[in-house]
Every structure is written in structure tokens, then in C-alpha cells.
Amino acid sequence: MAIKKKFYFPINRLADFEFDRAITVTRTRSKTQAIARSYLVEHLSLDVITSHFEVTRQNVFRAVHAILKDYEVAIKTFSDIKLVYKRLKIKADIHKIAYPFIFKDITFKQLSEEFKIKEAKVLQTIKYVIKRYKQFIVKDLIAEREERFKLYLPFARAREKSIAIAYEHLVLNEPIAEVAKKFKVTNQNASNIIRRFKAAEQRYNEHIEKKDKE
């Protein structure tokens, strides 16, 4: 006799504006989003949802939990964006839409009606701001890695080409295979160069530790 698997659905639901925030970071399909919205926002029963979308309870369960996970990511993302929003230098036409969405409990629909644009345009605008934020963060990380690279570079005693290969991977975070292809060397050669630079970093660390003890 087959045992029927139970799916425990979350009690918590989402408000319209909370669901919209999840949509800004989700990679789910439109049908998955519609299923999740019907449960989380519209509070429809499972029987109604499964019948309307012609899906199983398991499908509903997966859709709901996918969006809830996206919502958690969205909360963290927008919280981080708020801290550096002014430094992103968002243009005025984008700012007027993005700012109220990020800093207030505003929905796609409300912004769509206020600015006489489609909800898809609102979503596109918010995704643009998220992209700008990610670029901003990456730029800072690259700057930090570059400063670190300069510190242990003298301990590498490497030639110009090796330095360029190491910089691409260790500072710009490019995959070794892509770096090897760009500089026309084998993956093994590129990996060996990276290992030598990591060893140089270790020598630098030991040098600093020894210096601190003196």
C-alpha cells in the first residue's frame, strides 16, 4: 500500500506589496507565480487552486515555497540597497518609480496607476536598480581584491603575462578556463600560475606576522 505524502503549507501569507518584492528577484515562471499568488495573497483554497490551474497539491506546495524563499532574498536585497541607495546615483526618471517601491509598502499596481505605465515597466525598473546595486557591490569587491593583490604581488616574482593571468582570476574573478583561453595557455598552466600567486599571498601573510612580532 502506497503511503500518501503530506505537504505542510505555510500559515503565513503575503500582502500584495510583499509578493511584488518576491517577484523582483524570482526566476520562476509566470504560472508558478500565479499559483503562489492565489494561495499567498488571494487566500484561495487548495481545491480551487488545483482545479483552476489543473495541478497537484505538490505543484502548489513547490510554487508557494519557491516564492517564499524569493521573498526572503528580496527582504535582504532591498535592506542592503537602502544602505547605499544614494551612492547608486539613480537617474530621476527611474528614481521616482524605484524609491517609493524600495522604501515604502507600494505595489506594482499602485505605481502603474500613478505613473500611467504598465506593471511590467515597473518590474523592469526595479530589476534595473537591483542590477545597479550588484554592479556597485562588485566594483567595491574588485577594488578590495586589487588592493590585496598589490600587497602580495612583490612576493610572486612573476613575469608580466603571469601577473595578467593571476589578476584576471584573483581580482576580476574570471573562471580559470576563460582566462586560459584569453591568454592562449592551457588550463593546467593557468592553474599553476594561480597556485604560485596564492603561495605568494601566504608568504606575504607570514612576512606580516613575523614583522608584527618584532
N, C-alpha and C positions, 0 to 999 in steps of 0.2 A: 504494500500500500504506500503510495507516494505521500510524503509529508508536504503539506501546503505551507510555503514560506510566507511569513508575515512581514509586512513593511510598516515600520513605525514612522508615521508622518509627524512633522514638527507642529507643535501647538501654536508657536509664534507665527504671526503673519506680517506682511509688509504693507506700509502705506504706499500710495501712488509714487510719491517722490523718492522713497527708498527703493522701490522696484526700478525706477528710471535710473538710479545711480548704478544698480547692478548691471543694467543693460549697457552702460558706457564702457564696461570692461569685459563683458561676456564674449565668448566665442561660439555660443550655442546658436542653433538655427532658429528661425522665426517661429516655427511650430513649437519647438521646445519652450520658447519664451511665452507663447500664447497659452500653453498648457500650465506653465508655472504661474502665470498671472491669474488665470482662472481660479487657481487654488489659493495663492498667497494674497492676492489683492481683492478679487471678486468674491471669495469665500464660497465658491460653488462646491457642491458635494462631489465626492469621488465618482458616484454613479453617473451624475450629469456630465462630468468631465470625460470619463472613459467612453461614454456613449457619443458625445458630441465629436470628440477627436478620433474616435474609433481606435483607442489604445488600451493597453492593460494598466492595471494599478501600478505595476512595476515601472512602466513608462512614465507615469505621473510622478512616482517616487523619485526617479532619476532626474526628471526635469526640475522638480522642486528643490532638490538638494544641490543641483548644479547652480541654480540661480542664487540660492542662499550662500553658497561658497563664493560666488562672484560678488555678492553684496558685502561680504566680509573684506574682500580685496578692495572693493570700491571705498569702503569706510577708511581704510588705511591710506589709500591713494589720495583721496581728497583731503584727508587730515594733513598729509605731507605737503600737498600742493599749497594749502593755506599758509604754511610757514614761509614759503618762498614766492608766493604769487606775484608780488610787486617786482621781484627780480626777473620774472619771466618776460616782462615787457610786452604784454599782450596788446595788440592794436585795439583801438577804440571800438571798431565795429564788431569785433569778437568779444571784447571785454563786456560790453553792455548785455550780452547774452550769457556769457560764461560766469561772470561774477555772481549774479543772483542765484544761479543754479548751484554753484560751489559753496556759497556762504549762507544761503537761505534754503528753506524747505519748499523749493519751487519745482514744478513738474515740467516735462516736455510740453504738455498741452498748454499750460499757462503761458509759457514763453512763446509758444507757437501763436497763440491768440494775441499776445501783447505786441509782438513784432511782425505779425502778419506773414509768417513764414511756415513752412512745413515742419512737422516734428522731426523728420529725417534730417533737416538742416540744423536743427538744434543739437541733435545727437552728433552730427558731423563736427559741429563747432566744439563741443565738449571733448570729443576724441582728439581734436587738434591740440587743445590745451594740455591734455594728458601727454600727448606726443612731445610737445614743447618741454614739459616738465621732465620727461625721461631723458631728452637730449641735454637738458640743463644738468641733470644729475650725472650723466655720463661724462659731460665736459669737466665737471669737478673731479670725478674719479680719475680721468685721464691726467689731469693736472697733478693730482696727488701721486699717481704712479710714475709720472715723468720726473717729479722731484726726487722720488725714491731711487729711480733708475740712475739719475745723475750722481747720486751719492756712492753707489757701488760700482759704477762704470770703471773708475780707475783700477779697481781690483780685478777686472776681467782681462785686461791686457789683450784686447781683441782688435782685429782689423775692421776697417770701415764697413765692409759687407756684413760681417758677423754682427756688428753693432746694429746695423739697419734691420737685420733679421730678428734679433732679440727685441728691438724696440717695437716692431710690428706686433709681436706676440705678447710681450710682457707689459707694454704700455698701452697699446691700442686694442689689445685683447683679441687679435685676429687669430683664427684657427691655424694650427701648425701646417696643415695641408695647404691652406690658401697662401700662407707665407712662403712655403717651399715652392709652390707653383709660380708665384710672383717673382721670386729671385732665382728661379731655374736651378734649384737644388733638390735633392731627394728629401723625402720626409725624415729619413734617418739622420741626414746631415743637419737639417733644421733642428731636430730634437736634440742632437748632440750639442749644438750651439746654445740652445736654451738651457740645457743642463749645466754647461760651463758658466753661464751667467748666473744661474741660481747658486752655483758653488761660490761665485764671486760675491754674491749677496751675503752668503754665510760667512765668508772671510771678512767682509765689511762689518758684520754684526759682532764677530769675535774681536775685531780690532777696536770697536767702540767699547765693548765690555772691558777689554784689557785697559783701555785708556781711562775708563771711569774708575777703575780700581787703583790706579796710580795716585 
